[in-house]
């Protein structure tokens, strides 16, 4: 089993925030935590596959937002935040080098991979600020999977 990983950017403290207030980020601690995460994956039998670092992208450590793997196919996302779109190219190259069949979410749809939850063969996809309903339709067509759109709301908002 393989797990995609990408080291944290030195700009991690500048990452995008949606539902929490900004607080200080200790980059050295984040680096040690990432090292521990990679070691934990290895300890349980996963083979970490490193996507090239993207130091210019604060949120790039969250590689699951850039590409979602299903069986032998890799779905390259189209992040809802313009600032994150540069994170997908190296993720795509990495999964292609692994021999996966690469497919992509196409404009105008947007998808953040972190909005995806796969349970069995069904994909539950959070639809809200960064993922669009059109992305759900594309996932279903590209991967031949049932997709359940799940509206994302904040308390007191719709």
C-alpha positions in Angstrom: 0.0 0.0 0.0 1.3 3.4 -0.9 0.5 6.8 0.7 1.2 10.1 -0.9 2.9 12.6 1.4 4.3 16.1 0.9 6.5 17.9 3.4 5.1 21.1 4.9 5.9 24.4 3.3 7.9 27.0 5.4 4.9 29.3 4.6 2.5 26.9 6.4 1.4 29.7 8.8 0.0 31.6 5.8 -2.3 28.8 4.8 -6.0 29.4 4.0 -8.5 29.4 6.8 -12.2 28.8 6.5 -13.7 27.8 9.9 -11.1 28.7 12.5 -9.3 31.8 13.6 -5.6 32.3 12.6 -3.1 31.2 15.3 0.6 31.0 15.4 2.2 28.0 13.7 5.5 26.5 14.9 7.1 25.3 11.7 9.7 23.2 13.4 7.0 21.4 15.4 5.0 20.9 12.2 8.0 19.4 10.5 8.6 17.0 13.5 4.9 16.0 13.4 5.1 15.4 9.7 8.2 13.2 10.2 6.2 11.3 12.9 3.3 10.9 10.5 5.5 9.4 7.8 7.1 7.1 10.3 3.6 6.0 11.6 2.6 5.2 8.0 5.7 3.1 7.6 5.2 1.4 10.9 1.8 0.0 9.8 3.0 -1.2 6.4 2.3 1.8 4.2 5.0 3.0 1.7 5.1 6.8 1.8 5.5 8.2 -1.7 6.8 11.8 -1.6 5.2 14.4 -3.9 7.9 17.0 -4.6 7.8 19.8 -2.0 5.9 23.0 -3.0 7.4 25.6 -0.6 5.6 28.4 -2.4 2.2 26.9 -1.5 1.4 27.2 2.2 -1.2 24.5 2.2 0.6 22.0 0.0 1.2 19.5 2.8 -2.5 18.6 2.5 -1.8 16.6 -0.6 -5.2 14.8 -0.3 -6.7 18.1 -1.6 -4.8 17.8 -4.9 -5.4 14.2 -5.9 -7.8 11.5 -4.8 -7.0 7.8 -5.7 -9.7 5.2 -6.5 -8.5 1.8 -7.4 -6.0 2.2 -10.3 -7.2 5.7 -11.1 -6.0 9.1 -9.8 -8.5 12.0 -9.9 -6.6 15.3 -10.0 -8.7 17.9 -8.4 -9.3 21.5 -9.4 -9.1 23.3 -6.0 -11.8 25.9 -5.2 -9.2 28.4 -4.0 -7.2 29.8 -6.9 -4.1 30.0 -4.7 -4.0 26.2 -4.4 -4.3 25.3 -8.1 -0.5 25.2 -8.4 -0.4 22.3 -6.0 -1.8 19.7 -8.4 0.9 19.5 -11.2 3.5 17.6 -9.1 0.8 15.5 -7.5 -0.4 14.5 -11.0 3.2 13.7 -12.1 3.8 11.6 -9.0 0.6 9.4 -9.5 1.3 9.1 -13.2 4.8 7.9 -12.4 3.2 5.2 -10.2 1.4 4.0 -13.2 -2.1 5.2 -12.2 -4.6 6.2 -14.9 -5.0 10.0 -14.4 -8.3 11.8 -14.9 -9.0 15.4 -14.0 -11.8 17.6 -12.8 -12.5 20.2 -15.5 -13.5 23.8 -15.2 -15.7 25.4 -14.2 -16.1 22.6 -11.6 -14.0 22.8 -8.5 -13.1 20.0 -6.0 -11.0 19.9 -2.9 -10.1 16.3 -2.2 -10.5 16.9 1.5 -14.2 17.2 0.9 -14.4 13.6 -0.2 -15.3 10.7 2.0 -15.4 7.2 0.5 -17.4 4.5 2.3 -17.4 1.2 0.5 -18.0 2.1 -3.1 -19.9 5.3 -2.4 -18.4 8.7 -2.5 -19.8 11.4 -0.1 -18.7 14.8 -1.3 -19.1 18.0 0.7 -20.5 20.7 -1.5 -19.9 24.2 -0.4 -17.3 27.0 -0.7 -14.6 25.0 -2.4 -16.4 22.0 -4.1 -19.2 22.4 -6.6 -22.1 20.2 -7.5 -20.6 19.9 -11.1 -17.6 18.2 -9.5 -19.9 15.5 -8.1 -21.2 14.8 -11.6 -17.7 14.6 -13.0 -16.5 12.3 -10.2 -19.5 9.9 -11.0 -18.8 10.0 -14.7 -15.0 9.7 -14.5 -14.8 7.0 -11.8 -18.2 5.2 -12.4 -19.0 5.5 -8.7 -22.2 6.6 -6.9 -21.7 10.1 -5.5 -23.8 11.6 -2.7 -23.5 15.4 -2.5 -23.5 16.6 1.1 -24.2 20.3 1.6 -21.6 21.9 3.9 -22.9 24.6 6.2 -21.6 26.5 9.2 -23.8 26.8 12.3 -26.2 29.7 11.7 -25.6 29.7 8.0 -26.9 27.7 5.0 
